[in-house]
Protein backbone atom coordinates (compact mmCIF):
# COMPACT_ATOMS: atom_id res chain seq x y z
CA UNK A 1 0.00 0.00 0.00
CA UNK A 2 2.82 2.42 0.82
CA UNK A 3 5.17 1.27 -1.95
CA UNK A 4 7.70 0.05 0.58
CA UNK A 5 7.84 3.31 2.52
CA UNK A 6 6.00 2.04 5.57
CA UNK A 7 6.68 -0.63 8.14
CA UNK A 8 4.97 -3.91 7.19
CA UNK A 9 4.60 -4.58 10.92
CA UNK A 10 2.30 -1.57 11.10
CA UNK A 11 0.13 -3.16 8.42
CA UNK A 12 -0.12 -6.38 10.46
CA UNK A 13 -1.06 -4.43 13.61
CA UNK A 14 -3.58 -2.38 11.63
CA UNK A 15 -5.17 -5.58 10.35
CA UNK A 16 -5.25 -7.22 13.79
CA UNK A 17 -6.95 -4.15 15.30
CA UNK A 18 -9.65 -3.94 12.61
CA UNK A 19 -13.24 -4.50 13.84
CA UNK A 20 -13.57 -7.55 11.60
CA UNK A 21 -10.96 -9.26 13.75
CA UNK A 22 -12.04 -8.17 17.22
CA UNK A 23 -12.90 -11.73 18.17
CA UNK A 24 -9.35 -13.01 17.63
CA UNK A 25 -8.02 -13.98 21.05
CA UNK A 26 -4.64 -12.90 22.40
CA UNK A 27 -3.06 -16.32 21.83
CA UNK A 28 -4.04 -16.29 18.17
CA UNK A 29 -2.77 -12.73 17.81
CA UNK A 30 0.56 -13.79 19.31
CA UNK A 31 0.72 -16.77 16.96
CA UNK A 32 0.08 -14.52 13.93
CA UNK A 33 2.81 -12.12 15.04
CA UNK A 34 5.30 -14.95 15.63
CA UNK A 35 4.42 -16.61 12.34
CA UNK A 36 4.93 -13.35 10.45
CA UNK A 37 8.27 -12.69 12.16
CA UNK A 38 9.49 -16.17 11.27
CA UNK A 39 8.15 -15.97 7.70
CA UNK A 40 10.04 -12.75 6.98
CA UNK A 41 13.06 -13.60 9.12
CA UNK A 42 12.74 -10.41 11.12
CA UNK A 43 13.70 -10.73 14.80
CA UNK A 44 12.11 -7.43 15.81
CA UNK A 45 8.79 -7.97 14.01
CA UNK A 46 6.87 -9.24 17.04
CA UNK A 47 8.02 -6.28 19.16
CA UNK A 48 7.15 -3.80 16.41
CA UNK A 49 3.68 -5.29 15.84
CA UNK A 50 3.10 -5.34 19.60
CA UNK A 51 4.09 -1.66 19.74
CA UNK A 52 1.78 -0.61 16.92
CA UNK A 53 -1.21 -2.69 18.06
CA UNK A 54 -2.23 -0.57 21.11
CA UNK A 55 -1.82 2.57 19.03
CA UNK A 56 -4.22 1.19 16.45
CA UNK A 57 -6.72 0.32 19.17
CA UNK A 58 -6.56 3.95 20.32
CA UNK A 59 -6.94 5.08 16.70
CA UNK A 60 -10.20 3.10 16.48
CA UNK A 61 -11.44 4.81 19.66
CA UNK A 62 -10.87 8.17 17.98
CA UNK A 63 -12.44 7.07 14.69
CA UNK A 64 -15.55 5.65 16.38
CA UNK A 65 -15.86 8.79 18.54
CA UNK A 66 -15.84 10.87 15.37
CA UNK A 67 -18.49 8.64 13.80
CA UNK A 68 -20.76 8.83 16.85
CA UNK A 69 -20.48 12.62 16.82
CA UNK A 70 -20.64 13.41 13.11
CA UNK A 71 -23.13 10.92 11.68
CA UNK A 72 -26.16 11.92 13.80
CA UNK A 73 -25.47 15.54 12.86
CA UNK A 74 -25.45 14.77 9.14
CA UNK A 75 -21.74 15.56 8.81
CA UNK A 76 -20.73 12.24 7.24
CA UNK A 77 -22.95 11.72 4.21
CA UNK A 78 -22.73 8.42 2.35
CA UNK A 79 -24.24 7.15 -0.88
CA UNK A 80 -25.34 3.93 0.82
CA UNK A 81 -27.84 4.02 3.66
CA UNK A 82 -26.52 2.80 6.99
CA UNK A 83 -28.29 -0.06 8.79
CA UNK A 84 -30.98 1.09 11.21
CA UNK A 85 -28.94 -0.15 14.19
CA UNK A 86 -25.66 1.47 13.11
CA UNK A 87 -25.52 3.71 16.17
CA UNK A 88 -25.98 0.87 18.67
CA UNK A 89 -23.40 -1.25 16.81
CA UNK A 90 -20.94 1.64 16.68
CA UNK A 91 -21.46 2.44 20.37
CA UNK A 92 -20.81 -1.21 21.29
CA UNK A 93 -17.62 -1.23 19.18
CA UNK A 94 -16.55 2.05 20.77
CA UNK A 95 -16.98 0.67 24.28
CA UNK A 96 -15.08 -2.49 23.39
CA UNK A 97 -12.21 -0.51 21.83
CA UNK A 98 -12.01 1.80 24.85
CA UNK A 99 -11.64 -1.25 27.11
CA UNK A 100 -9.07 -2.90 24.82
CA UNK A 101 -7.03 0.29 24.34
CA UNK A 102 -7.10 1.11 28.04
CA UNK A 103 -5.89 -2.37 28.95
CA UNK A 104 -3.22 -2.37 26.23
CA UNK A 105 -1.84 1.06 27.12
CA UNK A 106 -1.59 0.55 30.89
HELIX and SHEET records of a PDB file:
HELIX    1   1 UNK A    8  UNK A   17  1                                  10    
HELIX    2   2 UNK A   19  UNK A   21  5                                   3    
HELIX    3   3 UNK A   26  UNK A   40  1                                  15    
HELIX    4   4 UNK A   45  UNK A   70  1                                  26    
HELIX    5   5 UNK A   71  UNK A   73  5                                   3    
HELIX    6   6 UNK A   86  UNK A  105  1                                  20    
END                                                                             
